[in-house]
Amino acid sequence: MMAASTDKPDKPADEIERSAERMRKSREAPPPSPMRGLGTFGMIGWSIAVPTVGGIFLGAWLDRVAPQAFSWTITLLFAGVILGAIIAWRWVVQEHGPD
């Protein structure tokens, strides 16, 4: 005598189906690699470092060529940090996307 009912869904089959769906989704959209994170840190670092160092060199040159009551080096150092932060922020927003 068969007592199995066809009205009740089979739990193991549902679990297998959910597991297969998760596997399919992970194959279609894999998680970001650790190397991407390192690349992001590098990009942000260079985005801030290059304008800052450029500001220092330009400021040092201006201090010799056109001396003022204030220090061009310090002024342009801060300007470079601010510019670098803006560039890095825009890059992060662009990479993050519309999520």
Phi, psi and omega in degrees: 000131180263123181255005182289135181255137179270356180284330185268128179291149181280117183298311179301323179294322177295318180295319179296319180295317178296318179296318179296322178295318177297318179297318180296316180295321180291329176288322181288323181227081181293153178292156180297146182279159176299331179295329178295321177297318177295322177296322178295315177300317180297316180296317179295318179299313180292326179298329179269320185292317185296309178296327180294311180294321176300319177296321178296312180296316178297319178296318179296320178295315180295327177298326178280319186278317184227073182297143179229178177290339178252167181269118176297324183299311181293319180299312182284336173298311178296321178297321178294320178296316180295314178299316178298320178295321178295316179298314180296318180298315180296322180294317180296317179297318180295318180291326183292328177080188185280008182305000000 
